[in-house]
Amino acid sequence: MSKTLRLILGDQLNTQHSWFSKKDDDTCYVLMEVMQEQEYLLHHHVQKILAFFAAMRNFAHQLKQAGHKVIYIKLDDKDNQQHFDKNINLLIKEHQITRFEYQLPDEYRLDEQLKAFCNKLKIDWGVADTEHFLTARNDIRDFFGNRKSYLMESFYRHMRNKLGILMDGDGPLNGKWNFDHDNRKRYDGKVPLKQPLIFSHDVTELKTMIDKMGVRYFGRVEAGNLGWPLSRKEALELLTYFCEELLPNFGTYEDAMLQDHISLFHSRMSFAQNVKMVSPAEIVDAVLKAWNKNKTTISLAQVEGYIRQIIGWREFMRGVYWAKMPEYAEKNFFNHKNQLPKWYWDGETKMNCLNKCINQSLDNAWAHHIQRLMVIGNFALLIGADPDEVDQWYLGIYIDAIQWVEITNTRGMSQFADGGIIGSKPYVASAAYINKMSDYCKHCHYDYKKKHGEKACPYNSLYWNFFDRNRKQLENNPRISMMYRMLEKFNKQELEATLKQAEQYLADLDKL
């Protein structure tokens, strides 16, 4: 009699997978908490570790309740070998397994590890798709062919056509592919803010366990209470809450930032989605249903802005990852080598925007895309931070960060370390942008209007320093040629004072 062992990774918590469509006494599922996954990175956010473990344990419980055979290996189990390969080998021997199966991992390192492991097995083995994404791994590579850069907009339009979403025949509904002109406004108080839906999970015992095991981490978890969805049921509750309460204003304010509200109208679905509790198809379907039901309160612009993130950006980033790894992880277009300031780890900086965004990340393991890109990532790029360290920081701190989505966003979109594969220009900005999109500057130690002098905002001098020092790489880029024309028009003394201010700040970043 054949006995099959199926591995489920911590980001494969998909109860809708065809694996679970029928019960089989000769098939056993295994989930495992292993130090291997705690130690490949310097350290993860404590909430990220706790959320993954708690969600995995809940998933295993749900499988058992549904009648499936499940082995769950806890981090502190005495027989835990703390490594996928070693635990699987032990289980194969103990349970006389004759076939091993796994779902395609979404991280390159695990994909390589499991392929190498299986090639050494003396029993049958097989691989299944995760049945989650809207595209296959190689779709992006096939779509763009040998082009040096990939344009997300053309891929997004392709996806709209392919899936028949917001289409009118062969063209976009209402004649527009993109509603960015209507969206991405500063929060103006015209509509009331909604509090995010926060769950309540006591993870005190889990926290005690990871401390006992010596797991390295950073960040904070208040009183052992975890607010993230840990089951499909909760993920669907969060999706419903977004569609009913937040979607009507999502697009309008999707780029806005407030120091006293962490998420404005964002869904905060990314963790649930990235561990596959809920699929992108389900999310898109829910958003479209909410819009069709409430077109008087939900505009097409809100819906398009959100769907673009799901079927466009998310699938695009995954496709770039599989098209360009492993070389992508080594790219450093500007040859940046500087270390991140120490306050990236504790939030203790006098720059209010960074203080608020980093502390929010430390407190919640989450920040929205503009906080990540245009405040935290922007500063890292302006100071010439080593993209290796930037990747490690982002991969560690955010609850939704899995390498396939993290590295393409940070090394590509945020740091331009890929030289333009993903973005056609570096995403840098001075204090003017941050002031335009937030209320951070009015509460800051620094003056957002000043380029140099006492309390001059560091973003301003660092912004011009960035363009000045990277002239050779960037001056022929048509999307930023205007910046070099502006540099040429600078008064000589003003430019010298601005660049001198930048050098002073760069020399003592920890004190900013």
C-alpha positions in Angstrom: 0.0 0.0 0.0 1.4 3.4 -1.0 1.8 5.9 1.8 2.1 9.6 0.8 3.6 12.4 2.8 2.7 16.0 1.7 4.6 19.0 2.9 2.8 22.3 3.5 4.9 25.4 3.9 4.0 28.3 6.2 2.8 30.4 3.2 0.7 27.7 1.7 -2.3 27.8 4.0 -4.9 27.3 1.3 -7.9 25.3 2.5 -9.4 25.5 -1.0 -6.5 23.6 -2.6 -7.5 20.4 -4.6 -5.2 18.4 -2.3 -7.9 18.7 0.4 -10.9 17.9 -1.8 -11.0 14.3 -0.5 -9.8 12.5 2.5 -7.3 9.7 2.1 -6.1 7.5 5.0 -2.9 6.8 3.1 -2.0 10.4 2.7 -0.5 12.5 5.6 0.2 16.2 5.6 3.1 17.7 7.5 3.6 21.3 8.7 6.7 22.2 10.6 8.2 25.1 12.6 11.9 25.0 12.0 14.9 27.1 13.1 16.0 26.9 9.4 13.3 29.5 8.6 14.2 31.7 11.6 17.9 31.8 10.9 18.2 32.4 7.1 17.6 36.1 7.9 19.3 38.1 10.6 16.0 38.4 12.4 12.2 38.7 11.6 9.6 40.9 13.3 8.3 39.1 16.3 4.7 39.5 15.0 5.7 37.9 11.7 7.0 34.8 13.5 4.0 34.6 15.8 1.5 35.1 13.0 3.1 32.5 10.8 3.2 29.9 13.6 -0.3 30.7 14.9 -1.8 30.6 11.4 0.0 27.3 10.7 -1.2 25.7 13.9 -4.8 26.8 13.1 -4.5 25.5 9.6 -3.3 22.1 10.9 -6.2 22.1 13.3 -8.7 22.8 10.5 -7.3 20.0 8.4 -7.6 17.6 11.3 -11.2 18.7 11.9 -11.9 18.0 8.2 -10.7 14.4 8.7 -7.2 14.7 7.2 -4.2 13.0 8.7 -1.7 15.7 9.9 1.7 15.8 11.5 2.5 19.1 13.1 6.1 19.7 14.3 6.4 22.5 16.8 9.6 24.4 17.1 10.3 23.1 20.6 9.4 19.4 19.9 12.3 17.3 21.2 12.6 15.3 17.9 12.5 18.4 15.7 15.6 18.4 13.5 15.1 22.1 12.8 15.5 21.6 9.1 13.0 20.7 6.4 15.2 18.0 4.8 16.1 16.3 8.1 12.6 16.2 9.4 11.2 14.8 6.1 13.8 12.1 6.0 13.0 11.2 9.6 9.2 11.0 8.8 9.8 8.9 5.7 11.7 6.4 7.8 9.3 6.4 10.8 6.1 6.2 8.8 7.4 4.0 6.0 6.5 6.6 3.4 6.6 5.5 -0.2 5.9 8.9 -1.9 6.7 12.5 -1.0 4.9 15.6 -2.5 5.1 19.3 -2.0 3.6 22.4 -3.5 5.8 24.8 -5.5 7.5 27.2 -3.1 7.3 30.9 -3.8 10.9 31.5 -2.6 13.8 30.7 -4.9 15.9 29.3 -2.0 13.2 26.9 -0.9 12.5 25.9 -4.5 16.1 25.0 -5.0 16.4 23.3 -1.6 13.4 21.0 -2.2 14.4 20.2 -5.8 17.9 19.1 -4.6 16.4 17.2 -1.7 13.9 15.3 -4.0 16.6 14.4 -6.5 18.4 12.5 -3.7 15.2 10.6 -2.6 15.0 6.9 -3.1 11.2 7.0 -3.1 8.7 8.5 -5.6 8.1 12.2 -5.4 5.9 14.8 -7.1 5.2 18.6 -7.2 1.9 20.4 -7.3 1.0 24.0 -8.1 -0.2 26.1 -5.2 -3.4 27.0 -7.2 -3.2 30.5 -5.9 -1.8 33.0 -8.4 -3.5 34.2 -11.6 -0.4 33.6 -13.6 2.2 30.9 -14.0 5.8 31.4 -12.9 7.1 32.0 -16.4 4.2 34.1 -17.8 6.0 37.4 -17.4 9.2 36.1 -19.0 7.2 34.8 -21.9 5.2 38.0 -22.2 8.2 40.4 -22.3 10.6 38.1 -24.0 14.2 39.5 -24.2 13.4 43.1 -23.3 15.8 44.7 -20.8 13.0 46.4 -18.9 9.5 45.3 -18.1 6.6 47.7 -18.2 3.9 46.9 -15.6 1.2 48.9 -17.4 1.3 46.8 -20.5 1.2 43.6 -18.4 -1.7 45.0 -16.4 -3.7 45.8 -19.6 -2.9 42.3 -20.8 -4.3 40.8 -17.5 -7.4 42.9 -17.8 -8.0 41.6 -21.3 -7.1 38.0 -20.4 -9.4 37.9 -17.3 -12.1 40.1 -18.7 -12.0 42.5 -15.8 -13.4 46.0 -16.1 -13.5 45.7 -19.9 -15.9 46.9 -22.6 -15.2 44.6 -25.5 -11.6 45.0 -26.4 -11.2 48.3 -24.5 -11.3 49.4 -20.9 -14.6 50.2 -19.2 -15.4 53.9 -19.5 -12.5 54.3 -21.9 -9.8 54.6 -19.3 -7.2 52.0 -18.1 -5.9 54.1 -15.3 -7.6 56.4 -12.8 -4.5 57.7 -11.0 -5.4 61.2 -12.0 -8.6 60.9 -9.9 -6.9 58.9 -7.1 -3.8 59.4 -4.9 -4.9 62.5 -3.1 -3.8 64.0 0.2 -6.3 63.2 3.0 -8.4 66.3 3.2 -10.9 65.3 5.9 -13.8 65.3 3.6 -14.8 61.8 4.5 -14.5 60.3 8.0 -11.6 57.9 8.7 -12.5 54.3 9.7 -10.6 52.3 12.2 -8.9 49.2 10.8 -10.4 45.8 11.7 -8.1 44.4 14.3 -8.4 40.8 15.6 -7.5 39.7 19.1 -5.3 36.6 19.5 -3.5 35.8 22.7 -0.1 34.5 21.6 1.6 34.7 25.1 2.5 31.0 25.1 3.9 31.1 21.6 6.0 34.2 22.5 7.3 32.3 25.6 8.2 29.3 23.4 10.2 31.3 20.8 12.0 33.1 23.6 12.9 29.8 25.2 14.2 28.5 21.9 16.4 31.6 21.4 14.7 32.8 18.3 16.1 36.2 17.2 13.6 38.9 16.4 12.9 42.6 16.6 9.8 44.7 16.7 7.0 44.8 19.3 3.9 42.8 20.2 1.7 44.4 22.8 0.7 42.2 25.8 0.9 39.1 23.7 -2.0 40.2 21.6 -1.8 39.7 17.9 -4.3 41.6 15.6 -3.8 39.8 12.3 -6.2 37.3 10.7 -5.0 33.8 11.5 -7.6 31.8 9.6 -9.5 31.8 6.3 -12.7 32.8 8.2 -11.0 35.9 9.6 -9.4 36.7 6.2 -12.8 36.7 4.6 -14.1 38.9 7.5 -11.3 41.4 6.7 -12.2 41.3 3.0 -15.8 42.0 3.7 -14.9 44.9 6.0 -12.7 46.4 3.3 -15.4 46.2 0.7 -18.1 47.6 2.8 -16.2 50.3 4.8 -13.0 51.2 3.1 -13.3 50.5 -0.7 -15.5 53.6 -1.3 -12.5 55.9 -0.5 -9.5 53.6 -1.1 -8.2 54.9 -4.4 -8.8 58.6 -3.6 -6.5 58.4 -0.5 -4.3 55.3 -1.3 -1.1 57.4 -1.2 -2.1 59.6 1.7 -0.3 59.4 5.1 -1.3 60.5 8.5 0.7 60.3 11.7 -2.2 59.3 13.9 -3.8 56.7 11.6 -1.8 53.7 10.4 -3.8 52.5 7.4 -6.5 55.1 6.3 -8.5 53.1 3.7 -6.1 50.3 3.0 -7.4 46.7 3.2 -4.5 45.2 5.2 -5.2 42.0 3.3 -1.6 41.3 2.3 -0.6 38.9 5.1 -3.8 36.8 4.6 -3.3 36.8 0.8 0.5 36.1 0.9 0.0 33.0 3.1 -2.8 32.0 0.8 -5.8 32.0 3.2 -7.6 33.9 0.4 -6.8 34.1 -3.3 -6.4 37.1 -5.6 -9.3 35.8 -7.6 -11.6 35.8 -4.6 -10.5 39.3 -3.6 -11.1 40.7 -7.1 -14.5 38.9 -7.2 -15.5 40.4 -3.8 -14.4 43.9 -4.9 -16.4 43.7 -8.2 -19.5 42.4 -6.4 -19.3 45.2 -3.9 -19.0 47.8 -6.7 -21.8 46.3 -8.8 -24.0 46.4 -5.7 -23.1 49.9 -4.6 -22.1 52.0 -7.6 -23.6 55.1 -6.1 -21.1 55.0 -3.2 -18.2 53.1 -4.9 -16.7 54.7 -8.0 -14.9 52.9 -10.8 -11.8 54.8 -9.8 -11.7 53.2 -6.4 -12.2 49.7 -7.8 -9.6 50.1 -10.6 -7.0 51.4 -8.2 -7.4 48.4 -6.0 -7.7 45.8 -8.7 -4.5 47.2 -10.3 -2.6 46.2 -7.1 -3.9 42.7 -7.2 -3.9 41.5 -10.8 -1.3 44.0 -12.0 1.4 44.8 -9.5 1.3 41.7 -7.4 1.4 39.2 -10.3 3.9 41.4 -12.1 6.4 41.4 -9.2 6.1 37.6 -8.8 6.8 37.2 -12.5 9.8 39.4 -12.4 11.1 37.5 -9.5 11.0 34.1 -11.3 12.3 35.7 -14.5 15.4 37.3 -12.9 16.4 35.2 -9.9 18.9 34.3 -8.6 21.0 37.1 -10.3 18.4 39.7 -9.2 19.4 39.4 -5.6 23.0 40.6 -6.5 22.0 43.7 -8.5 23.4 47.0 -7.2 23.2 49.5 -10.1 24.6 52.5 -8.0 27.1 50.3 -6.2 25.7 51.6 -2.9 27.5 50.4 0.2 26.4 52.6 3.1 24.8 51.1 6.2 21.3 52.0 7.3 21.2 54.3 10.4 20.8 52.5 13.7 17.3 54.2 14.1 15.9 51.9 11.4 15.9 49.4 14.2 14.4 51.5 17.0 12.7 54.4 15.3 14.5 57.0 17.3 15.1 59.8 14.8 14.1 63.4 14.9 12.7 63.2 11.3 9.1 62.9 12.1 8.0 61.1 8.9 10.6 58.3 9.5 10.0 58.3 13.2 6.3 57.6 12.6 6.7 55.2 9.7 9.4 53.1 11.3 7.7 53.0 14.7 4.5 52.0 13.0 6.4 49.2 11.3 7.9 48.1 14.6 4.6 48.3 16.4 2.4 46.6 13.7 4.8 44.8 11.3 3.0 46.7 8.6 3.0 50.1 6.8 1.2 50.9 3.5 3.0 51.2 0.2 3.8 54.9 0.2 5.2 54.8 3.7 7.4 51.9 2.6 8.4 53.4 -0.8 8.4 57.2 -0.5 9.4 57.7 3.1 11.5 54.7 4.3 12.8 53.4 1.0 13.3 56.9 -0.4 15.6 57.8 2.5 17.6 54.6 2.1 18.2 55.3 -1.6 19.1 58.9 -1.0 21.8 57.9 1.5 23.2 55.2 -0.7 22.3 52.3 1.5 23.5 48.8 0.5 20.6 47.1 -1.1 21.6 43.8 0.6 20.9 45.5 4.0 17.7 47.2 2.7 16.4 43.8 1.5 17.1 42.2 4.9 15.4 45.0 6.7 12.2 44.9 4.6 12.1 41.1 4.5 12.4 41.0 8.3 10.1 43.8 9.4 6.9 43.3 7.4 4.4 40.6 8.2 3.5 40.2 4.5 7.2 40.1 3.3 8.1 36.9 1.5 11.1 37.2 -0.8 9.2 36.9 -4.1 7.2 40.1 -3.4 9.8 41.9 -1.1 12.9 41.9 -3.1 11.3 43.0 -6.4 9.7 45.9 -4.5 12.8 46.9 -2.6 15.8 46.2 -4.8 13.8 47.0 -7.9 11.0 49.6 -7.3 12.4 51.3 -4.1 16.2 51.2 -4.6 16.5 51.1 -8.4 19.3 48.6 -7.8 18.1 46.6 -10.8 19.0 49.6 -13.1 15.4 49.9 -14.4 14.1 46.4 -15.0 10.9 47.3 -12.9 10.8 51.1 -12.7 11.8 53.5 -15.4 13.2 56.0 -12.9 14.4 56.0 -9.3 11.6 56.8 -6.8 13.2 59.6 -4.9 11.6 62.7 -3.6 12.4 65.7 -1.4 10.4 66.9 1.6 8.0 68.7 -0.7 6.4 65.4 -1.7 6.1 64.1 1.9 4.6 67.4 3.0 2.1 67.2 0.1 0.9 63.7 1.0 1.0 63.8 4.8 0.8 65.7 8.0 4.3 64.6 9.1 6.2 67.8 8.3 4.1 70.1 10.4 5.1 68.2 13.6 8.8 67.8 12.7 12.0 69.0 14.3 13.3 69.8 10.8 12.0 72.5 8.4 10.7 70.9 5.2 11.2 74.2 3.3 15.0 74.4 3.9 17.7 72.8 1.8 20.6 73.8 4.1 21.2 75.5 7.4 19.9 75.0 10.9 17.2 72.3 11.0 17.1 72.0 7.2 15.2 68.8 6.3 17.7 66.1 5.4 15.6 64.9 2.5 16.1 68.1 0.6 19.9 68.2 0.5 20.2 64.5 0.2 17.8 64.6 -2.8 20.0 67.0 -4.8 23.1 65.1 -3.6 21.6 61.9 -5.1 21.2 63.4 -8.5 24.6 65.2 -8.4 26.6 62.1 -7.5 24.7 59.8 -9.9 24.8 62.1 -12.9 26.6 59.6 -15.1 24.1 56.9 -14.6 21.0 59.1 -14.7 21.4 62.3 -16.7 20.3 60.6 -20.0 17.2 59.1 -18.5 14.3 61.0 -20.2 12.0 60.7 -17.2 14.3 62.7 -14.9 16.1 64.9 -17.3 14.2 67.9 -15.8 16.0 67.4 -12.5 19.4 67.9 -14.3 18.1 71.0 -16.0 17.1 72.3 -12.5 20.5 71.4 -11.2 22.1 73.5 -13.9 20.0 76.5 -12.9 21.0 76.3 -9.3 22.9 79.4 -8.0 26.5 78.2 -7.4 26.6 79.2 -3.8 23.2 77.6 -3.1 24.2 74.4 -4.7 27.5 74.3 -2.8 25.7 74.9 0.5 23.1 72.2 -0.3 25.7 69.6 -1.2 27.8 70.5 1.8 24.7 70.1 4.0 24.1 66.6 2.5 27.7 65.6 3.2 27.4 66.7 6.8 24.2 64.6 7.2 25.7 61.6 5.5 28.7 61.8 7.8 26.5 61.3 10.9 23.3 59.6 9.9 22.7 58.1 13.3 22.2 61.5 14.9 19.5 62.7 12.5 
